Structure formats: C-alpha cells, structure tokens
Amino acid sequence: QVQLVESGGGLVQVGGSLRLSCAASGRTFSSYTVGWFRQAPGKEREFVGRISWSGSIIYADSVKGRFIISRDNAKNTVYLQMNSLKPEDTAVYYCAAKITSAASFDSWGQGTQVTVSS
C-alpha cells in the first residue's frame, strides 16, 4: 500500500476550474493505478476516472470532456484537472491506488472538498 494525500479543493463558481493533486509515498508509485472518486452528501461514492501505470486513462461519462487526469511519476503525484465545473460536481473527492493487477483499490486518501456555487 501507499499513503495518499489530496489537496487543491475549494469553492469555485459554475464554469470555473480547479486542479486537485494526489501525492503518494512509496518508491513504486509509478507501478500503481490511481483512481479518482467522489461522494456527494447523501449519495454513494462515484467513480470519476483512473490512470494506469502505463498512462491509460478512462473517465466516467459524467466528467468526460471536462476533467483531465494526469500523473507525474517523478513527483509521485496524480492530478485531476476539473474544467467547466457544475453544481453537481460538488462532492468530497478522493484518490485511491492499487497495484494494476489487483481487483480493487486498497489505498485511499482522506479526501478534499470541492464546492461549485451557482
């Protein structure tokens, strides 16, 4: 497992942008798949997207075309660039990591709040 710390959340107006960071400990971070998830009040946790060790990326339909995931293995950091934000993007955002062959994510950050105001 690795330890993950998210940062970059905050309050932003509709149509604005934010960039979240997920900083990881561990020398083998580059071999991990990292995912982003979010949970809005009263709702279940939702998959946002993920980036594999090779750089392969998938997104949830709800964010496709607006959010961009990238990683900088030299900095042990994965980013979530969020553009054209909507009120329904308001949630606590979490990053998670797993060995690519693992069935599920087993390392989670503490989360960072994103609030989109209209």
DOLO-262075 format. One record per residue (C-alpha): x, z, y. Coordinates in steps of 0.5 Angstrom, whole numbers, padded with zeros to 4 digits, always signed. Layout:
XZY ...
//
This chain:
+0000+0000+0000 +0002-0001+0007 +0000+0003+0013 -0004-0001+0019 -0006+0001+0026 -0010-0003+0030 -0010-0004+0038 -0013-0008+0043 -0020-0006+0043 -0024-0005+0049 -0030-0007+0054 -0031-0014+0055 -0036-0019+0059 -0040-0024+0055 -0036-0030+0054 -0029-0026+0055 -0024-0026+0050 -0020-0020+0047 -0014-0020+0042 -0013-0015+0037 -0007-0013+0034 -0006-0010+0027 +0001-0007+0026 +0004-0006+0019 +0009-0001+0016 +0013-0004+0010 +0018-0009+0009 +0014-0013+0004 +0008-0014+0009 +0010-0022+0009 +0007-0022+0002 +0000-0019+0004 -0006-0022+0005 -0009-0019+0011 -0017-0019+0013 -0021-0017+0019 -0027-0014+0018 -0032-0011+0023 -0038-0006+0023 -0043-0005+0028 -0048+0001+0029 -0053+0001+0023 -0050-0005+0020 -0046-0006+0014 -0039-0008+0014 -0038-0015+0015 -0032-0020+0013 -0029-0023+0019 -0023-0027+0016 -0017-0027+0013 -0010-0030+0013 -0006-0030+0006 +0002-0029+0006 +0002-0037+0006 -0002-0037+0012 -0008-0040+0009 -0014-0038+0013 -0021-0037+0012 -0027-0035+0017 -0034-0032+0017 -0039-0037+0019 -0041-0033+0025 -0034-0033+0028 -0031-0040+0026 -0029-0044+0032 -0029-0038+0037 -0024-0033+0033 -0017-0034+0031 -0013-0030+0026 -0005-0031+0026 +0001-0027+0024 +0008-0026+0026 +0012-0023+0020 +0018-0021+0024 +0014-0016+0028 +0010-0014+0022 +0003-0016+0026 -0003-0020+0025 -0007-0022+0031 -0015-0023+0032 -0016-0027+0038 -0023-0027+0040 -0026-0032+0045 -0033-0034+0047 -0035-0027+0046 -0042-0025+0045 -0046-0018+0045 -0047-0019+0037 -0039-0019+0037 -0040-0011+0039 -0037-0007+0033 -0031-0003+0030 -0026-0008+0028 -0022-0006+0022 -0016-0010+0019 -0014-0009+0012 -0009-0011+0007 -0008-0013+0000 -0003-0016-0005 -0005-0023-0005 -0007-0022-0013 -0011-0016-0012 -0018-0016-0013 -0020-0012-0006 -0017-0010+0000 -0014-0003-0001 -0010-0001+0005 -0014+0000+0012 -0013+0001+0019 -0017+0006+0023 -0021+0001+0027 -0021-0001+0034 -0028-0001+0038 -0030-0008+0041 -0036-0008+0046 -0039-0014+0049 -0043-0013+0055 -0048-0017+0058 
//
